[in-house]
């Protein structure tokens, strides 16, 4: 790469945010999460931890963070309790590996036994394969680790979420999936196994949203931005780009879990895009209404495909 990628050129809105702004502020009354329990995978550090902070600011009743590392969970829990002593939010932690089916099942069985209903599931946990240009040189085991977590683990988390025994028939749930701009960039340099597994799950969620109404479970996937984490620093090396602020995707996650985002059910969007401009754009609204595949993962360069003619006997 000659330098960091230019993401701003891909914006659907004139305004391209790199930090939070009033329309997605978690303190905005219409985005309130009062009375709700939020579960965040990979929530002990990085963007997952910042998302937890934003949901506290949105008055969530309970935050549950999952991580594979118990030491990280202890630190995260202490930090949240210290910062939000008077918030009224309850903080719970669970050690879990979303690449392990038994670990996922154990988490949900534990929550069910405590009569805890999760209202919002934020899928932030991820397996990032090592950067490298030659996918076919990888071992199958290493390749499949990404799919086991990024597709299989996230699917099982989602399935357990919607099938909670404590859920009433009219209880709407919200599923927020952190994805990556790499799923729409071709080629995605040195990230093939990571981006293809992320693309597979975003595609799966888009089709699940066709099966499940927004009143049942609201589903939104989004690209969180270019964030200063250990992984991105290792990737860019000395060619450090201009990082986005963590508050942008953290607050966007709260917005995505609200009624204000319901019209984007099943779609993939960027946290950078201005939500007011996005909603006000009549061309985008029309395209969302007329194209089931708009802002969903599919083969690029081709329009929608109808199979109706095959069934007209």
C-alpha positions in Angstrom: 0.0 0.0 0.0 1.2 3.5 -0.8 -0.6 5.0 2.1 -3.7 4.7 4.2 -7.0 4.3 2.4 -9.3 7.2 1.7 -12.6 6.2 3.2 -14.2 9.7 2.9 -14.7 9.3 -0.8 -17.1 6.4 -0.1 -19.6 8.5 2.0 -23.3 8.3 1.1 -23.8 11.7 2.8 -22.1 15.1 2.2 -21.1 15.2 5.8 -18.4 12.6 6.8 -18.0 12.4 10.6 -14.9 11.3 12.4 -16.2 12.0 15.9 -19.6 11.9 17.6 -22.2 14.6 17.1 -25.6 15.6 18.6 -27.9 13.4 16.4 -26.3 10.2 17.8 -25.6 11.5 21.3 -26.5 8.7 23.9 -28.0 11.4 26.2 -30.6 12.3 23.5 -34.0 11.4 25.0 -35.1 9.5 21.9 -32.1 7.2 22.2 -32.7 6.3 25.8 -32.0 2.7 26.8 -33.7 3.0 30.2 -35.0 -0.4 31.5 -32.9 -2.4 29.0 -30.1 -4.9 29.4 -27.3 -4.7 26.9 -24.9 -7.6 26.1 -21.6 -6.7 24.4 -19.2 -9.3 23.1 -15.6 -8.3 23.1 -16.6 -5.6 25.6 -13.6 -5.5 27.9 -11.4 -3.2 25.8 -11.2 -1.1 22.7 -14.4 -0.2 20.9 -16.4 -2.8 22.9 -15.6 -1.0 26.1 -16.4 2.4 24.6 -19.8 1.1 23.4 -20.4 0.0 27.0 -19.7 3.5 28.2 -22.1 5.0 25.6 -24.9 2.7 26.7 -24.4 3.7 30.3 -24.8 7.3 29.2 -28.0 6.3 27.5 -29.3 5.1 30.9 -29.2 1.4 30.2 -30.3 -0.6 33.3 -27.7 -3.3 33.0 -24.5 -3.8 30.9 -23.1 -7.3 30.4 -19.7 -7.5 28.8 -18.1 -10.7 27.5 -14.5 -11.4 26.9 -12.1 -14.4 26.7 -9.7 -12.7 29.2 -10.8 -12.6 32.8 -8.1 -10.1 33.7 -9.4 -7.7 31.1 -13.0 -8.2 32.4 -11.8 -7.3 35.9 -10.2 -4.1 34.8 -13.1 -3.1 32.6 -15.6 -3.7 35.4 -13.6 -1.7 37.8 -13.3 1.2 35.4 -17.0 1.3 34.6 -18.0 1.2 38.3 -15.5 4.0 39.1 -16.6 6.2 36.3 -20.3 5.7 36.6 -20.8 5.3 40.4 -24.1 7.2 40.4 -25.5 6.0 37.1 -27.7 3.3 38.5 -26.5 0.9 35.8 -25.6 -2.6 36.9 -22.4 -4.1 35.5 -21.9 -7.8 34.9 -19.0 -9.6 33.3 -18.8 -13.1 31.8 -15.8 -15.0 30.6 -16.7 -16.5 27.2 -15.2 -17.6 23.9 -17.7 -17.0 21.0 -15.7 -19.5 18.9 -16.8 -22.2 21.4 -20.4 -23.4 21.2 -20.4 -24.7 24.8 -19.1 -21.4 26.1 -21.9 -19.5 24.3 -24.5 -21.9 25.6 -23.1 -21.6 29.1 -23.5 -17.8 29.0 -27.1 -17.9 27.9 -28.0 -20.7 30.3 -26.5 -18.6 33.2 -28.5 -15.5 32.2 -31.7 -17.4 31.8 -31.2 -19.1 35.2 -30.9 -15.6 36.7 -34.1 -14.4 35.0 -32.1 -11.8 32.9 -33.6 -10.9 29.6 -31.2 -9.2 27.1 -32.8 -6.5 25.0 -29.8 -5.4 22.9 -27.0 -7.7 21.6 -23.9 -5.9 20.3 -21.7 -8.3 18.3 -18.2 -6.8 18.6 -16.1 -9.9 19.3 -14.0 -10.9 16.3 -11.3 -13.3 15.2 -8.8 -11.3 13.0 -6.6 -13.6 10.9 -2.9 -12.5 10.5 -2.3 -10.1 7.6 -0.8 -11.7 4.6 -1.2 -11.5 0.8 -1.5 -15.2 0.0 -4.6 -16.9 1.4 -3.9 -20.3 -0.2 -0.7 -20.5 1.8 -2.7 -20.6 5.0 -3.6 -23.8 6.8 -7.3 -24.6 6.6 -7.5 -24.6 10.5 -6.3 -21.0 10.6 -8.7 -20.0 7.9 -11.7 -21.6 9.5 -11.0 -20.0 12.9 -12.2 -16.8 11.4 -15.4 -18.3 10.1 -16.0 -20.3 13.4 -16.0 -17.0 15.3 -17.1 -14.3 12.8 -19.9 -16.4 11.3 -20.6 -19.5 13.4 -20.1 -17.9 16.9 -22.0 -14.7 16.0 -24.8 -16.8 14.5 -25.2 -18.9 17.7 -25.1 -15.7 19.8 -27.8 -14.3 17.6 -29.9 -17.5 17.7 -29.7 -17.7 21.5 -30.6 -14.0 21.7 -33.9 -14.2 19.8 -34.9 -17.5 21.5 -34.6 -16.4 25.1 -37.2 -18.2 27.1 -38.0 -15.0 29.1 -38.9 -13.1 26.0 -42.6 -12.3 25.5 -44.1 -12.7 22.1 -44.4 -8.9 21.5 -40.9 -8.0 22.9 -38.8 -6.3 20.3 -35.1 -7.0 20.4 -32.2 -5.1 18.8 -29.1 -6.7 17.2 -26.2 -4.5 16.4 -23.3 -6.0 14.4 -19.9 -4.3 14.1 -18.7 -5.1 10.6 -16.0 -3.6 8.4 -15.6 -1.4 5.3 -13.5 -4.2 4.0 -16.6 -6.2 3.0 -17.3 -3.6 0.2 -13.8 -2.8 -0.8 -12.4 -5.1 -3.6 -9.7 -6.1 -3.2 -9.3 -5.8 0.6 -5.5 -5.8 0.8 -4.0 -8.5 3.0 -7.3 -9.2 4.8 -9.0 -11.8 2.6 -9.9 -14.4 5.3 -11.1 -11.7 7.7 -13.1 -9.6 5.3 -14.7 -12.6 3.6 -15.9 -14.1 7.0 -17.2 -10.7 8.0 -18.9 -10.3 4.6 -20.5 -13.8 5.0 -22.1 -12.8 8.3 -23.3 -9.4 7.1 -24.9 -11.2 4.2 -26.5 -13.7 6.5 -27.9 -11.0 8.7 -29.3 -9.1 5.7 -31.2 -12.2 4.7 -32.3 -12.9 8.2 -33.8 -9.4 8.3 -35.9 -10.4 5.3 -37.3 -13.3 7.4 -37.7 -11.3 10.6 -39.7 -8.1 10.9 -38.1 -5.1 12.5 -40.8 -5.3 15.2 -39.4 -8.7 16.1 -35.7 -8.0 16.0 -34.1 -4.9 14.5 -30.9 -5.7 12.8 -28.2 -3.3 11.7 -24.6 -3.8 10.7 -22.1 -1.0 10.5 -18.5 -0.1 9.8 -17.1 1.6 12.9 -14.4 3.6 11.3 -10.6 3.6 11.4 -9.8 3.3 15.0 -6.5 3.3 16.9 -6.1 -0.2 18.2 -3.2 -2.6 18.5 -4.3 -4.4 15.3 -4.6 -1.3 13.1 -1.3 0.1 14.4 0.4 -3.1 13.5 -1.2 -3.1 10.1 -0.4 0.5 9.1 3.0 0.6 10.8 4.7 4.0 10.3 2.1 5.1 7.7 -0.4 6.1 10.4 -3.6 7.5 9.1 -5.8 10.1 10.7 -7.8 8.0 13.3 -11.5 8.3 13.9 -12.5 9.0 17.5 -13.8 6.0 19.5 -16.9 8.0 20.5 -18.2 7.9 16.9 -18.9 4.2 16.6 -19.7 3.9 20.3 -22.5 6.4 20.2 -23.5 5.2 16.7 -24.1 1.7 18.3 -26.6 3.3 20.7 -28.4 5.0 17.8 -28.4 1.8 15.8 -30.2 0.1 18.7 -33.0 2.7 18.8 -36.3 3.3 17.0 -34.6 6.1 15.0 -32.6 3.5 13.1 -35.5 1.1 12.4 -35.8 2.2 8.7 -32.3 0.7 8.1 -33.4 -2.8 9.3 -31.1 -5.4 7.8 -28.7 -2.9 6.1 -25.0 -2.2 6.3 -24.0 1.4 6.9 -21.0 3.4 8.0 -20.8 5.2 11.3 -19.2 8.1 9.4 -22.4 8.9 7.5 -24.6 11.7 8.9 -27.8 10.0 10.0 -30.0 13.1 9.5 -28.7 13.6 6.0 -29.1 9.9 5.3 -32.7 10.0 6.4 -33.5 13.2 4.5 -32.1 12.0 1.2 -35.2 11.1 -0.9 -33.1 9.1 -3.4 -31.7 6.9 -0.7 -35.2 6.4 0.9 -36.6 5.4 -2.5 -33.8 3.0 -3.1 -34.3 1.4 0.3 -38.0 0.9 -0.4 -37.5 -0.4 -4.0 -34.4 -2.5 -3.7 -34.3 -5.3 -1.1 -30.6 -5.7 -1.7 -29.6 -2.0 -1.3 -26.9 -1.6 1.4 -26.7 -5.4 1.7 -24.0 -7.8 0.8 -24.2 -9.4 -2.7 -22.4 -9.7 -6.0 -21.2 -6.2 -7.0 -22.0 -4.8 -10.4 -25.3 -6.6 -10.9 -28.8 -5.5 -10.1 -31.4 -7.4 -8.3 -32.3 -10.9 -9.5 -35.9 -12.2 -9.7 -36.6 -15.9 -9.7 -40.4 -15.4 -10.2 -40.2 -16.6 -13.8 -38.9 -19.9 -12.7 -42.1 -20.6 -10.7 -44.6 -19.3 -13.3 -45.9 -22.5 -14.7 
